[in-house]
Amino acid sequence: MTAITVESVREILCAHTPLYRRRAPVYQTEMLKDLATVWRGTHDRVLDVGGGTGVIAEAIQRLLPAREVVAIDVVDRYFPTLSVQTRVYDGGTLPFDDHSFDAATINNVLHHVPCEARDELMSDIARVVRGPIYIKDHVAVSRLDHLRLAALDAIGNIPFNGQVDAHYLTIPEWERLARAIGARIGAVRRGRYRHGPMAWLFPNRLEATFRFDRA
């Protein structure tokens, strides 16, 4: 397995977008490292829910113990140069049979899903996945945290026409979301996404990677 470094991630991303020729993918590298830390074994088939442009699914397939990754989203923003499979659906029922995948990843997506739709989405993911669900997202404690995270979403998503409307979860809300699908939080990783003044403005405690283990 290739080491997860800024340069190895840059090589993957630059094959699909020139943006990272001039911008080091520090955030994406830390996210992939955090996923690797909570990853459990090797998964033959992984579903990446809310795949966006598809480059993170591509990096997961290249850098993590995942033999095949399928990305799915409600809008086709995928780069045409990807090697992973991509799907677009209507946001209703995932178009896969029960237990089609060994695991799922959901990276910086759930805070964009309306609160009233989260249980349904997670239940459907649990239907098509037989193993763990890996979630990279955010943790908010205060109103200031919500404002900070909204600013981060704008910075990260607007260049790619991504969604910016969001409601961020607290730790008790993450725990409740796991229980709602008969799972528990089996691992949590808090990485160092920012340093210096940026870490003061946007504390690293806002970032978290969870592994939901099925009962």
Residue pairs with C-beta under 8 A, 6 or more apart in sequence:
1 63
1 64
1 65
2 8
2 62
2 63
4 29
4 32
4 33
4 36
4 63
5 29
6 24
6 25
6 26
6 29
8 63
9 25
9 28
9 29
9 32
9 59
9 63
10 20
10 21
10 24
10 25
12 55
12 58
12 59
12 62
12 63
13 19
13 20
13 25
13 28
13 55
13 59
14 20
14 21
15 81
16 53
16 54
16 55
16 58
16 79
16 81
16 82
17 53
17 55
17 79
19 159
26 193
27 156
27 193
28 55
28 56
28 59
30 191
30 192
30 193
30 207
31 56
31 107
31 108
31 136
31 191
31 193
31 209
32 56
32 59
32 60
32 63
32 64
33 191
34 136
34 189
34 190
34 191
34 207
34 209
35 60
35 64
35 105
35 107
35 134
35 136
35 209
36 63
36 64
37 187
37 189
37 209
38 134
38 186
38 187
38 188
38 189
38 209
38 210
38 211
39 64
39 65
39 134
39 211
40 131
40 132
40 186
40 187
40 211
41 65
42 65
42 66
42 67
43 65
43 66
43 67
43 101
43 102
43 103
43 131
44 67
44 68
44 102
45 67
45 68
45 69
45 70
45 100
45 101
45 102
46 60
46 61
46 66
46 68
46 69
46 70
46 101
46 102
46 103
46 104
46 105
47 69
47 70
47 72
47 94
47 96
47 100
47 101
47 103
47 104
47 105
47 125
47 128
47 129
48 56
48 57
48 60
48 69
48 70
48 71
48 72
48 84
48 104
48 105
48 106
48 107
49 72
49 73
49 94
49 104
49 105
49 106
49 109
49 121
49 125
50 72
50 73
50 106
50 107
50 108
50 109
50 112
51 57
51 71
51 72
51 73
51 78
51 86
52 71
52 73
52 77
52 160
52 162
53 77
53 78
53 79
53 160
54 71
54 77
54 78
54 79
54 82
54 84
54 86
55 79
55 82
56 105
56 107
57 69
57 70
57 71
57 82
57 84
57 86
57 105
58 69
58 82
58 83
58 84
60 66
60 69
60 105
61 67
61 68
61 69
61 83
61 84
66 103
68 84
68 85
69 84
69 85
70 84
70 85
70 86
70 87
70 101
71 78
71 82
71 84
71 85
71 86
71 87
72 86
72 87
72 88
72 89
72 94
72 95
73 87
73 88
73 89
74 88
74 89
74 90
74 91
75 88
76 86
76 88
77 160
77 161
77 162
78 86
87 95
89 95
93 124
94 124
94 125
94 127
94 128
96 128
97 128
98 127
98 128
99 128
99 129
99 130
100 128
100 129
101 128
101 129
101 130
101 131
102 129
102 130
102 131
103 129
103 131
103 132
103 133
103 134
104 125
104 128
104 129
104 133
104 134
105 133
105 134
105 135
105 136
106 125
106 133
106 134
106 135
106 136
106 137
107 135
107 136
107 137
108 136
108 137
108 138
108 156
109 137
110 118
110 121
110 135
110 137
110 169
110 177
111 137
111 138
111 149
111 153
111 166
111 167
111 168
111 169
112 163
112 165
112 166
113 121
114 167
115 167
118 177
119 177
119 180
119 181
122 133
122 177
122 180
122 181
123 180
123 181
125 133
125 181
126 133
126 181
126 182
126 183
126 214
130 214
131 214
132 186
132 211
132 212
132 213
132 214
133 183
133 211
133 212
133 214
134 209
134 210
134 211
134 212
135 209
135 210
135 211
135 212
136 207
136 208
136 209
136 210
137 168
137 169
137 174
137 208
137 209
137 210
138 149
138 168
138 169
138 206
138 207
138 208
139 145
139 168
139 169
139 170
139 171
139 174
139 205
139 206
139 207
139 208
140 146
140 149
140 168
140 169
140 170
140 206
141 170
145 168
145 206
146 167
146 168
148 201
148 202
148 203
148 206
149 166
149 168
149 206
150 164
150 166
151 202
152 202
152 206
153 162
153 164
153 166
154 164
156 162
157 163
157 164
158 164
169 177
174 185
174 208
174 210
175 185
178 184
178 185
178 210
178 212
181 212
181 214
182 214
182 215
183 212
183 213
183 214
183 215
184 212
184 213
184 215
185 210
185 211
185 212
185 213
186 211
186 212
186 213
187 210
187 211
187 213
188 208
188 209
188 210
188 211
189 208
189 209
190 204
190 205
190 207
190 208
190 209
191 204
191 207
191 209
192 199
192 204
193 204
193 207
194 202
194 204
